[in-house]
Amino acid sequence: MKSLPALLLCLIALSLATDAGARTVYRCVRGNTVSLATAPEPGSKCVAKEIDDNVAKVPNLWGDLGAINGTLYERQQDGKTVYSTRNLPGSTPVLKFFVQTPPGSPAHEGLGKVSKPRLDVYAKEFKSAAKKTKVDDAFLRAIAHAESGFDERATSAKGAQGVMQLMPGTAHELGVADPYAHEQSISGGARLLQRLLALYKGDYGKAAAAYNAGVGAVAKYGGIPPYRETVDYVQKVTALHAAYRMAMKLPPLQPVLRAAQ
């Protein structure tokens, strides 16, 4: 996936020509936030950066900001179409951008689709695993639904296996001898989720993100990694978790309170 400066250059090439083979992008600072734009932003301190179209590597205009993810917006300014990564009045979203998932990461969107809850599949096994680990039965089912669609023979392109899509190394660590055996997979997945929920003090979003992309990625970004696959996965699990709680006649979850940043 291209970096955001490269995306900006591709999208706005017609409006940015300064001379043959060069483009101008403005790095705009307001408060403690940085944005990139095709024209100086009202209310921000902006510095013009000229970029050669033929440069081998687009320079980093963000600075040391860690995770870079957000939205590119389009708006009219002084009679011209302007693009910016800041949502100013009159802006229309054009595209979402994400950090590229690093090679070797287990992050994926999941094999299962968001569909109606299925309470009949492996009901005994889910109930037993939830009871032993104290993991919300609805959350456990939501993960299985998102991961494999309850297919015990499922194998992902990255090597995850079974109902709970355990990676071979993780399955071994959890003592799962046969990850394709649905009872072992569900039991192992429940124990893993038990650890993650304890680590994140009951934060289901972080637990789902770590299940998908790993504890290291969550630690690196201080929360849900801004990988497209993981963001989509967490949204899918969150929707399924709510649907399963409703189907099981459980009360809606209360949002996790967080300290102001």
CYANA upper distance limits for C-alpha pairs under 8 A (distance plus 0.5 A):
  1 MET  CA    100 GLN  CA      6.67
  2 LYS  CA      6 ALA  CA      6.43
  2 LYS  CA      7 LEU  CA      6.80
  3 SER  CA      7 LEU  CA      6.86
  3 SER  CA     58 VAL  CA      8.25
  4 LEU  CA      8 LEU  CA      6.57
  4 LEU  CA     97 PHE  CA      7.70
  5 PRO  CA      9 LEU  CA      6.72
  5 PRO  CA     25 VAL  CA      8.33
  5 PRO  CA     36 LEU  CA      8.24
  5 PRO  CA     58 VAL  CA      7.33
  5 PRO  CA     59 PRO  CA      8.44
  5 PRO  CA     60 ASN  CA      8.38
  5 PRO  CA     61 LEU  CA      7.98
  6 ALA  CA     10 CYS  CA      6.72
  6 ALA  CA     58 VAL  CA      7.03
  7 LEU  CA     11 LEU  CA      6.62
  8 LEU  CA     12 ILE  CA      6.50
  8 LEU  CA     13 ALA  CA      8.48
  8 LEU  CA     83 TYR  CA      8.26
  9 LEU  CA     13 ALA  CA      5.98
  9 LEU  CA     23 ARG  CA      7.68
 12 ILE  CA     16 LEU  CA      6.76
 12 ILE  CA     38 THR  CA      8.34
 12 ILE  CA     83 TYR  CA      8.02
 13 ALA  CA     17 ALA  CA      7.17
 13 ALA  CA     23 ARG  CA      7.98
 15 SER  CA     81 THR  CA      8.35
 16 LEU  CA     23 ARG  CA      5.97
 16 LEU  CA     24 THR  CA      6.65
 16 LEU  CA     38 THR  CA      7.51
 17 ALA  CA     21 GLY  CA      8.21
 17 ALA  CA     22 ALA  CA      6.85
 17 ALA  CA     23 ARG  CA      5.89
 17 ALA  CA     24 THR  CA      7.96
 18 THR  CA     22 ALA  CA      6.52
 18 THR  CA     23 ARG  CA      6.33
 18 THR  CA     24 THR  CA      7.38
 19 ASP  CA     23 ARG  CA      8.08
 21 GLY  CA     52 ASP  CA      6.44
 21 GLY  CA     53 ASP  CA      5.57
 21 GLY  CA     54 ASN  CA      7.44
 22 ALA  CA     50 GLU  CA      7.11
 22 ALA  CA     51 ILE  CA      6.10
 22 ALA  CA     52 ASP  CA      4.98
 22 ALA  CA     53 ASP  CA      5.84
 23 ARG  CA     50 GLU  CA      6.07
 23 ARG  CA     51 ILE  CA      5.71
 23 ARG  CA     52 ASP  CA      6.95
 23 ARG  CA     53 ASP  CA      7.36
 24 THR  CA     38 THR  CA      7.35
 24 THR  CA     48 ALA  CA      6.88
 24 THR  CA     49 LYS  CA      6.02
 24 THR  CA     50 GLU  CA      4.92
 24 THR  CA     51 ILE  CA      6.61
 25 VAL  CA     36 LEU  CA      7.13
 25 VAL  CA     37 ALA  CA      6.34
 25 VAL  CA     38 THR  CA      5.68
 25 VAL  CA     39 ALA  CA      7.78
 25 VAL  CA     48 ALA  CA      6.41
 25 VAL  CA     49 LYS  CA      5.74
 25 VAL  CA     50 GLU  CA      6.90
 25 VAL  CA     51 ILE  CA      7.98
 26 TYR  CA     36 LEU  CA      6.09
 26 TYR  CA     37 ALA  CA      5.57
 26 TYR  CA     38 THR  CA      6.41
 26 TYR  CA     39 ALA  CA      6.65
 26 TYR  CA     40 PRO  CA      6.71
 26 TYR  CA     46 CYS  CA      6.39
 26 TYR  CA     47 VAL  CA      5.93
 26 TYR  CA     48 ALA  CA      4.95
 26 TYR  CA     49 LYS  CA      6.32
 27 ARG  CA     34 VAL  CA      7.50
 27 ARG  CA     35 SER  CA      6.50
 27 ARG  CA     36 LEU  CA      5.35
 27 ARG  CA     37 ALA  CA      7.16
 27 ARG  CA     46 CYS  CA      5.86
 27 ARG  CA     47 VAL  CA      5.80
 27 ARG  CA     48 ALA  CA      6.96
 27 ARG  CA     49 LYS  CA      7.64
 27 ARG  CA     61 LEU  CA      7.24
 27 ARG  CA     62 TRP  CA      8.19
 28 CYS  CA     34 VAL  CA      6.20
 28 CYS  CA     35 SER  CA      5.71
 28 CYS  CA     36 LEU  CA      6.57
 28 CYS  CA     37 ALA  CA      7.76
 28 CYS  CA     40 PRO  CA      7.63
 28 CYS  CA     41 GLU  CA      7.30
 28 CYS  CA     44 SER  CA      6.20
 28 CYS  CA     45 LYS  CA      5.86
 28 CYS  CA     46 CYS  CA      4.51
 28 CYS  CA     47 VAL  CA      6.96
 29 VAL  CA     33 THR  CA      6.27
 29 VAL  CA     34 VAL  CA      5.17
 29 VAL  CA     35 SER  CA      7.02
 29 VAL  CA     44 SER  CA      5.92
 29 VAL  CA     45 LYS  CA      5.68
 29 VAL  CA     46 CYS  CA      6.79
 30 ARG  CA     34 VAL  CA      7.11
 30 ARG  CA     43 GLY  CA      7.68
 30 ARG  CA     44 SER  CA      5.37
 30 ARG  CA     45 LYS  CA      7.01
 34 VAL  CA     62 TRP  CA      7.41
 35 SER  CA     62 TRP  CA      8.17
 35 SER  CA     84 SER  CA      7.41
 35 SER  CA     85 THR  CA      5.82
 35 SER  CA     86 ARG  CA      6.34
 36 LEU  CA     61 LEU  CA      8.33
 36 LEU  CA     62 TRP  CA      8.46
 36 LEU  CA     84 SER  CA      6.15
 36 LEU  CA     85 THR  CA      6.13
 36 LEU  CA     86 ARG  CA      8.17
 37 ALA  CA     41 GLU  CA      7.78
 37 ALA  CA     82 VAL  CA      7.81
 37 ALA  CA     83 TYR  CA      6.02
 37 ALA  CA     84 SER  CA      4.54
 37 ALA  CA     85 THR  CA      6.98
 38 THR  CA     82 VAL  CA      6.26
 38 THR  CA     83 TYR  CA      5.99
 38 THR  CA     84 SER  CA      7.00
 39 ALA  CA     82 VAL  CA      6.91
 39 ALA  CA     83 TYR  CA      8.18
 40 PRO  CA     44 SER  CA      8.07
 40 PRO  CA     45 LYS  CA      8.41
 40 PRO  CA     46 CYS  CA      6.18
 40 PRO  CA     47 VAL  CA      8.35
 41 GLU  CA     45 LYS  CA      8.18
 41 GLU  CA     46 CYS  CA      7.47
 51 ILE  CA     55 VAL  CA      8.08
 51 ILE  CA     58 VAL  CA      8.05
 66 GLY  CA    221 TYR  CA      7.80
 67 ALA  CA     99 VAL  CA      7.41
 67 ALA  CA    221 TYR  CA      6.91
 67 ALA  CA    225 PRO  CA      8.29
 67 ALA  CA    226 PRO  CA      7.13
 68 ILE  CA     98 PHE  CA      7.08
 68 ILE  CA     99 VAL  CA      6.49
 68 ILE  CA    226 PRO  CA      7.78
 69 ASN  CA     96 LYS  CA      8.12
 69 ASN  CA     97 PHE  CA      5.95
 69 ASN  CA     98 PHE  CA      5.01
 69 ASN  CA     99 VAL  CA      6.64
 69 ASN  CA    226 PRO  CA      6.52
 70 GLY  CA     85 THR  CA      7.74
 70 GLY  CA     96 LYS  CA      6.30
 70 GLY  CA     97 PHE  CA      6.05
 70 GLY  CA     98 PHE  CA      7.30
 71 THR  CA     85 THR  CA      6.33
 71 THR  CA     86 ARG  CA      8.26
 71 THR  CA     93 PRO  CA      7.07
 71 THR  CA     94 VAL  CA      7.75
 71 THR  CA     95 LEU  CA      6.23
 71 THR  CA     96 LYS  CA      4.89
 71 THR  CA     97 PHE  CA      6.46
 72 LEU  CA     83 TYR  CA      7.37
 72 LEU  CA     84 SER  CA      6.26
 72 LEU  CA     85 THR  CA      5.06
 72 LEU  CA     86 ARG  CA      7.88
 72 LEU  CA     93 PRO  CA      6.50
 72 LEU  CA     94 VAL  CA      6.03
 72 LEU  CA     95 LEU  CA      5.90
 72 LEU  CA     96 LYS  CA      6.84
 72 LEU  CA     97 PHE  CA      7.98
 73 TYR  CA     83 TYR  CA      6.07
 73 TYR  CA     84 SER  CA      5.77
 73 TYR  CA     85 THR  CA      6.33
 73 TYR  CA     86 ARG  CA      7.40
 73 TYR  CA     87 ASN  CA      6.90
 73 TYR  CA     91 SER  CA      6.22
 73 TYR  CA     92 THR  CA      5.81
 73 TYR  CA     93 PRO  CA      4.85
 73 TYR  CA     94 VAL  CA      5.80
 73 TYR  CA     95 LEU  CA      7.87
 74 GLU  CA     81 THR  CA      7.33
 74 GLU  CA     82 VAL  CA      6.21
 74 GLU  CA     83 TYR  CA      5.09
 74 GLU  CA     84 SER  CA      7.04
 74 GLU  CA     91 SER  CA      5.86
 74 GLU  CA     92 THR  CA      5.65
 74 GLU  CA     93 PRO  CA      6.80
 74 GLU  CA     94 VAL  CA      6.92
 75 ARG  CA     81 THR  CA      6.31
 75 ARG  CA     82 VAL  CA      5.87
 75 ARG  CA     83 TYR  CA      7.01
 75 ARG  CA     90 GLY  CA      6.37
 75 ARG  CA     91 SER  CA      5.07
 75 ARG  CA     92 THR  CA      6.80
 76 GLN  CA     80 LYS  CA      5.91
 76 GLN  CA     81 THR  CA      5.22
 76 GLN  CA     82 VAL  CA      6.37
 76 GLN  CA     90 GLY  CA      7.97
 76 GLN  CA     91 SER  CA      8.35
 77 GLN  CA     81 THR  CA      6.89
 77 GLN  CA     82 VAL  CA      6.83
 87 ASN  CA     91 SER  CA      6.49
 98 PHE  CA    226 PRO  CA      6.28
 98 PHE  CA    227 TYR  CA      6.16
 98 PHE  CA    228 ARG  CA      6.28
 99 VAL  CA    226 PRO  CA      6.17
 99 VAL  CA    227 TYR  CA      5.75
 99 VAL  CA    228 ARG  CA      7.83
100 GLN  CA    227 TYR  CA      6.49
100 GLN  CA    228 ARG  CA      8.09
101 THR  CA    105 SER  CA      7.24
101 THR  CA    107 ALA  CA      7.75
101 THR  CA    227 TYR  CA      5.95
101 THR  CA    228 ARG  CA      8.14
101 THR  CA    229 GLU  CA      8.23
105 SER  CA    213 ALA  CA      6.97
105 SER  CA    214 GLY  CA      8.50
106 PRO  CA    158 LYS  CA      6.91
106 PRO  CA    212 ASN  CA      7.05
106 PRO  CA    213 ALA  CA      6.02
106 PRO  CA    214 GLY  CA      7.87
107 ALA  CA    212 ASN  CA      5.61
107 ALA  CA    213 ALA  CA      4.83
107 ALA  CA    214 GLY  CA      8.29
107 ALA  CA    227 TYR  CA      8.46
107 ALA  CA    229 GLU  CA      6.62
107 ALA  CA    230 THR  CA      6.45
108 HIS  CA    212 ASN  CA      7.19
108 HIS  CA    213 ALA  CA      8.16
108 HIS  CA    229 GLU  CA      5.35
108 HIS  CA    230 THR  CA      6.78
108 HIS  CA    233 TYR  CA      7.62
109 GLU  CA    229 GLU  CA      5.21
109 GLU  CA    230 THR  CA      6.82
109 GLU  CA    232 ASP  CA      6.52
109 GLU  CA    233 TYR  CA      5.25
110 GLY  CA    146 ALA  CA      6.03
110 GLY  CA    147 GLU  CA      5.05
110 GLY  CA    148 SER  CA      7.25
110 GLY  CA    233 TYR  CA      6.99
111 LEU  CA    146 ALA  CA      6.93
111 LEU  CA    147 GLU  CA      5.74
111 LEU  CA    148 SER  CA      5.39
111 LEU  CA    149 GLY  CA      7.12
111 LEU  CA    156 SER  CA      7.81
112 GLY  CA    144 ALA  CA      8.47
112 GLY  CA    145 HIS  CA      6.02
112 GLY  CA    146 ALA  CA      4.89
112 GLY  CA    147 GLU  CA      5.82
112 GLY  CA    148 SER  CA      5.25
112 GLY  CA    149 GLY  CA      4.60
112 GLY  CA    150 PHE  CA      8.28
113 LYS  CA    145 HIS  CA      7.81
113 LYS  CA    146 ALA  CA      6.64
113 LYS  CA    149 GLY  CA      7.28
114 VAL  CA    145 HIS  CA      8.27
114 VAL  CA    146 ALA  CA      7.50
114 VAL  CA    236 LYS  CA      6.96
114 VAL  CA    239 ALA  CA      8.24
114 VAL  CA    240 LEU  CA      7.16
115 SER  CA    240 LEU  CA      8.48
116 LYS  CA    243 ALA  CA      8.16
117 PRO  CA    240 LEU  CA      7.92
117 PRO  CA    243 ALA  CA      7.04
117 PRO  CA    244 TYR  CA      6.23
117 PRO  CA    247 ALA  CA      7.42
119 LEU  CA    123 ALA  CA      6.80
121 VAL  CA    150 PHE  CA      7.81
122 TYR  CA    126 PHE  CA      6.75
122 TYR  CA    182 HIS  CA      8.49
123 ALA  CA    127 LYS  CA      6.61
124 LYS  CA    128 SER  CA      6.62
125 GLU  CA    129 ALA  CA      6.58
125 GLU  CA    183 GLU  CA      6.46
125 GLU  CA    186 ILE  CA      7.49
125 GLU  CA    187 SER  CA      8.21
126 PHE  CA    130 ALA  CA      6.46
126 PHE  CA    137 ASP  CA      7.04
126 PHE  CA    140 LEU  CA      7.73
126 PHE  CA    141 ARG  CA      7.58
126 PHE  CA    186 ILE  CA      7.21
126 PHE  CA    187 SER  CA      8.45
127 LYS  CA    131 LYS  CA      6.61
127 LYS  CA    137 ASP  CA      6.89
128 SER  CA    132 LYS  CA      6.76
129 ALA  CA    133 THR  CA      6.66
129 ALA  CA    135 VAL  CA      8.42
129 ALA  CA    186 ILE  CA      7.37
129 ALA  CA    187 SER  CA      5.82
129 ALA  CA    190 ALA  CA      6.62
130 ALA  CA    134 LYS  CA      5.87
130 ALA  CA    135 VAL  CA      5.45
130 ALA  CA    136 ASP  CA      6.64
130 ALA  CA    137 ASP  CA      5.63
130 ALA  CA    140 LEU  CA      7.76
130 ALA  CA    190 ALA  CA      7.27
131 LYS  CA    135 VAL  CA      7.69
131 LYS  CA    137 ASP  CA      8.47
133 THR  CA    190 ALA  CA      7.02
133 THR  CA    191 ARG  CA      6.75
133 THR  CA    194 GLN  CA      6.56
134 LYS  CA    194 GLN  CA      7.80
135 VAL  CA    139 PHE  CA      7.79
135 VAL  CA    140 LEU  CA      7.38
135 VAL  CA    190 ALA  CA      7.23
135 VAL  CA    193 LEU  CA      7.63
135 VAL  CA    194 GLN  CA      6.44
136 ASP  CA    140 LEU  CA      6.82
137 ASP  CA    141 ARG  CA      6.73
138 ALA  CA    142 ALA  CA      6.58
138 ALA  CA    241 HIS  CA      6.28
138 ALA  CA    242 ALA  CA      8.48
138 ALA  CA    244 TYR  CA      5.65
138 ALA  CA    245 ARG  CA      5.99
138 ALA  CA    248 MET  CA      8.07
139 PHE  CA    143 ILE  CA      6.75
139 PHE  CA    237 VAL  CA      8.47
139 PHE  CA    241 HIS  CA      5.69
139 PHE  CA    244 TYR  CA      8.15
140 LEU  CA    144 ALA  CA      6.92
140 LEU  CA    189 GLY  CA      8.43
140 LEU  CA    190 ALA  CA      7.06
140 LEU  CA    193 LEU  CA      8.38
141 ARG  CA    145 HIS  CA      6.47
141 ARG  CA    241 HIS  CA      8.19
141 ARG  CA    244 TYR  CA      7.96
142 ALA  CA    146 ALA  CA      6.58
142 ALA  CA    237 VAL  CA      6.19
142 ALA  CA    238 THR  CA      8.39
142 ALA  CA    240 LEU  CA      5.63
142 ALA  CA    241 HIS  CA      5.58
142 ALA  CA    244 TYR  CA      7.41
143 ILE  CA    147 GLU  CA      6.35
143 ILE  CA    164 MET  CA      7.60
143 ILE  CA    208 ALA  CA      8.16
143 ILE  CA    237 VAL  CA      6.61
144 ALA  CA    148 SER  CA      6.38
144 ALA  CA    149 GLY  CA      6.90
144 ALA  CA    150 PHE  CA      6.39
144 ALA  CA    163 VAL  CA      6.35
144 ALA  CA    164 MET  CA      5.62
144 ALA  CA    165 GLN  CA      8.37
145 HIS  CA    149 GLY  CA      4.82
145 HIS  CA    150 PHE  CA      6.25
145 HIS  CA    240 LEU  CA      8.23
146 ALA  CA    233 TYR  CA      8.00
146 ALA  CA    236 LYS  CA      7.23
146 ALA  CA    237 VAL  CA      6.63
146 ALA  CA    240 LEU  CA      8.21
147 GLU  CA    163 VAL  CA      7.60
147 GLU  CA    164 MET  CA      6.61
147 GLU  CA    165 GLN  CA      6.51
148 SER  CA    152 GLU  CA      8.09
148 SER  CA    154 ALA  CA      6.65
148 SER  CA    162 GLY  CA      7.67
148 SER  CA    163 VAL  CA      5.95
148 SER  CA    164 MET  CA      7.19
148 SER  CA    165 GLN  CA      7.09
149 GLY  CA    163 VAL  CA      7.94
150 PHE  CA    163 VAL  CA      5.61
150 PHE  CA    164 MET  CA      8.40
151 ASP  CA    162 GLY  CA      7.18
151 ASP  CA    163 VAL  CA      5.92
152 GLU  CA    161 GLN  CA      8.40
152 GLU  CA    162 GLY  CA      4.95
152 GLU  CA    163 VAL  CA      5.00
152 GLU  CA    180 TYR  CA      5.93
152 GLU  CA    181 ALA  CA      7.13
152 GLU  CA    182 HIS  CA      6.01
153 ARG  CA    161 GLN  CA      7.71
153 ARG  CA    162 GLY  CA      5.85
153 ARG  CA    163 VAL  CA      7.81
153 ARG  CA    180 TYR  CA      6.23
154 ALA  CA    161 GLN  CA      6.37
154 ALA  CA    162 GLY  CA      5.65
154 ALA  CA    163 VAL  CA      7.32
154 ALA  CA    165 GLN  CA      7.93
154 ALA  CA    180 TYR  CA      8.40
155 THR  CA    159 GLY  CA      6.59
155 THR  CA    160 ALA  CA      6.07
155 THR  CA    161 GLN  CA      5.17
155 THR  CA    162 GLY  CA      7.00
155 THR  CA    165 GLN  CA      7.68
156 SER  CA    160 ALA  CA      5.65
156 SER  CA    161 GLN  CA      7.19
156 SER  CA    165 GLN  CA      8.03
159 GLY  CA    167 MET  CA      6.72
159 GLY  CA    168 PRO  CA      7.93
160 ALA  CA    165 GLN  CA      5.11
160 ALA  CA    166 LEU  CA      5.52
160 ALA  CA    167 MET  CA      4.85
160 ALA  CA    168 PRO  CA      7.35
161 GLN  CA    165 GLN  CA      4.79
161 GLN  CA    166 LEU  CA      5.74
161 GLN  CA    167 MET  CA      6.78
161 GLN  CA    168 PRO  CA      7.92
161 GLN  CA    179 PRO  CA      6.54
161 GLN  CA    180 TYR  CA      6.89
162 GLY  CA    166 LEU  CA      7.24
162 GLY  CA    179 PRO  CA      5.98
162 GLY  CA    180 TYR  CA      4.97
162 GLY  CA    181 ALA  CA      7.64
162 GLY  CA    182 HIS  CA      7.29
162 GLY  CA    185 SER  CA      6.88
163 VAL  CA    180 TYR  CA      7.66
163 VAL  CA    182 HIS  CA      6.48
163 VAL  CA    185 SER  CA      6.62
163 VAL  CA    186 ILE  CA      7.30
164 MET  CA    185 SER  CA      6.23
164 MET  CA    186 ILE  CA      6.57
164 MET  CA    189 GLY  CA      6.25
165 GLN  CA    185 SER  CA      8.35
166 LEU  CA    170 THR  CA      6.66
166 LEU  CA    171 ALA  CA      6.18
166 LEU  CA    179 PRO  CA      7.39
166 LEU  CA    185 SER  CA      7.85
166 LEU  CA    189 GLY  CA      7.69
167 MET  CA    171 ALA  CA      6.56
168 PRO  CA    172 HIS  CA      6.69
168 PRO  CA    179 PRO  CA      8.37
169 GLY  CA    173 GLU  CA      6.75
170 THR  CA    174 LEU  CA      6.67
171 ALA  CA    175 GLY  CA      6.73
171 ALA  CA    176 VAL  CA      5.48
171 ALA  CA    177 ALA  CA      7.88
171 ALA  CA    179 PRO  CA      7.05
171 ALA  CA    188 GLY  CA      7.55
172 HIS  CA    176 VAL  CA      6.17
172 HIS  CA    177 ALA  CA      7.36
174 LEU  CA    188 GLY  CA      6.37
174 LEU  CA    191 ARG  CA      8.13
174 LEU  CA    192 LEU  CA      8.09
175 GLY  CA    188 GLY  CA      7.99
176 VAL  CA    184 GLN  CA      6.39
176 VAL  CA    185 SER  CA      7.34
176 VAL  CA    188 GLY  CA      6.77
177 ALA  CA    184 GLN  CA      8.11
178 ASP  CA    184 GLN  CA      7.29
178 ASP  CA    185 SER  CA      8.13
179 PRO  CA    184 GLN  CA      6.91
179 PRO  CA    185 SER  CA      5.68
180 TYR  CA    184 GLN  CA      8.32
180 TYR  CA    185 SER  CA      7.21
181 ALA  CA    185 SER  CA      6.60
182 HIS  CA    186 ILE  CA      6.50
183 GLU  CA    187 SER  CA      6.60
184 GLN  CA    188 GLY  CA      6.47
185 SER  CA    189 GLY  CA      6.45
186 ILE  CA    190 ALA  CA      6.54
187 SER  CA    191 ARG  CA      6.87
188 GLY  CA    192 LEU  CA      6.79
189 GLY  CA    193 LEU  CA      6.66
190 ALA  CA    194 GLN  CA      6.54
191 ARG  CA    195 ARG  CA      6.95
192 LEU  CA    196 LEU  CA      6.87
192 LEU  CA    211 TYR  CA      8.48
193 LEU  CA    197 LEU  CA      6.46
193 LEU  CA    207 ALA  CA      7.37
193 LEU  CA    211 TYR  CA      7.88
194 GLN  CA    198 ALA  CA      6.70
195 ARG  CA    199 LEU  CA      6.62
196 LEU  CA    200 TYR  CA      6.65
196 LEU  CA    207 ALA  CA      5.69
196 LEU  CA    210 ALA  CA      7.79
196 LEU  CA    211 TYR  CA      8.25
197 LEU  CA    201 LYS  CA      6.23
197 LEU  CA    202 GLY  CA      5.22
197 LEU  CA    203 ASP  CA      6.82
197 LEU  CA    204 TYR  CA      7.27
197 LEU  CA    207 ALA  CA      6.16
198 ALA  CA    202 GLY  CA      6.74
200 TYR  CA    206 LYS  CA      7.12
200 TYR  CA    207 ALA  CA      7.15
202 GLY  CA    207 ALA  CA      8.40
202 GLY  CA    256 VAL  CA      8.43
203 ASP  CA    207 ALA  CA      6.75
203 ASP  CA    256 VAL  CA      6.93
204 TYR  CA    208 ALA  CA      6.52
205 GLY  CA    209 ALA  CA      6.67
205 GLY  CA    224 ILE  CA      7.77
205 GLY  CA    234 VAL  CA      6.76
205 GLY  CA    238 THR  CA      7.73
206 LYS  CA    210 ALA  CA      6.56
206 LYS  CA    218 VAL  CA      7.65
206 LYS  CA    223 GLY  CA      6.67
206 LYS  CA    224 ILE  CA      6.35
207 ALA  CA    211 TYR  CA      6.60
208 ALA  CA    212 ASN  CA      6.71
208 ALA  CA    233 TYR  CA      8.44
208 ALA  CA    234 VAL  CA      6.46
208 ALA  CA    237 VAL  CA      7.73
209 ALA  CA    213 ALA  CA      6.36
209 ALA  CA    214 GLY  CA      7.67
209 ALA  CA    218 VAL  CA      7.48
209 ALA  CA    224 ILE  CA      6.13
209 ALA  CA    225 PRO  CA      7.72
209 ALA  CA    230 THR  CA      6.68
209 ALA  CA    231 VAL  CA      8.32
209 ALA  CA    233 TYR  CA      8.14
209 ALA  CA    234 VAL  CA      6.57
210 ALA  CA    214 GLY  CA      4.77
210 ALA  CA    215 VAL  CA      5.28
210 ALA  CA    216 GLY  CA      8.33
210 ALA  CA    217 ALA  CA      7.75
210 ALA  CA    218 VAL  CA      6.57
210 ALA  CA    224 ILE  CA      8.38
211 TYR  CA    215 VAL  CA      8.09
212 ASN  CA    230 THR  CA      6.96
212 ASN  CA    233 TYR  CA      8.03
213 ALA  CA    217 ALA  CA      6.68
213 ALA  CA    218 VAL  CA      8.09
213 ALA  CA    225 PRO  CA      8.22
213 ALA  CA    230 THR  CA      7.12
214 GLY  CA    218 VAL  CA      7.25
215 VAL  CA    219 ALA  CA      6.68
216 GLY  CA    220 LYS  CA      6.54
217 ALA  CA    221 TYR  CA      6.88
217 ALA  CA    224 ILE  CA      8.49
217 ALA  CA    225 PRO  CA      6.62
218 VAL  CA    222 GLY  CA      6.19
218 VAL  CA    223 GLY  CA      5.48
218 VAL  CA    224 ILE  CA      6.14
218 VAL  CA    225 PRO  CA      6.26
219 ALA  CA    223 GLY  CA      7.20
220 LYS  CA    225 PRO  CA      8.43
221 TYR  CA    225 PRO  CA      6.22
221 TYR  CA    226 PRO  CA      8.43
224 ILE  CA    230 THR  CA      8.01
224 ILE  CA    231 VAL  CA      7.66
225 PRO  CA    230 THR  CA      7.20
225 PRO  CA    231 VAL  CA      7.75
226 PRO  CA    230 THR  CA      7.60
226 PRO  CA    231 VAL  CA      6.87
227 TYR  CA    231 VAL  CA      6.55
228 ARG  CA    232 ASP  CA      6.53
229 GLU  CA    233 TYR  CA      6.53
230 THR  CA    234 VAL  CA      6.54
231 VAL  CA    235 GLN  CA      6.76
232 ASP  CA    236 LYS  CA      6.65
233 TYR  CA    237 VAL  CA      6.68
234 VAL  CA    238 THR  CA      6.47
235 GLN  CA    239 ALA  CA      6.73
236 LYS  CA    240 LEU  CA      6.71
237 VAL  CA    241 HIS  CA      6.36
238 THR  CA    242 ALA  CA      6.86
239 ALA  CA    243 ALA  CA      6.76
240 LEU  CA    244 TYR  CA      6.52
241 HIS  CA    245 ARG  CA      6.69
242 ALA  CA    246 MET  CA      6.73
242 ALA  CA    252 PRO  CA      7.40
242 ALA  CA    253 LEU  CA      8.18
243 ALA  CA    247 ALA  CA      6.64
244 TYR  CA    248 MET  CA      6.47
245 ARG  CA    249 LYS  CA      6.56
245 ARG  CA    250 LEU  CA      5.42
245 ARG  CA    251 PRO  CA      7.37
245 ARG  CA    252 PRO  CA      7.36
246 MET  CA    250 LEU  CA      6.27
246 MET  CA    251 PRO  CA      7.68
246 MET  CA    252 PRO  CA      7.82
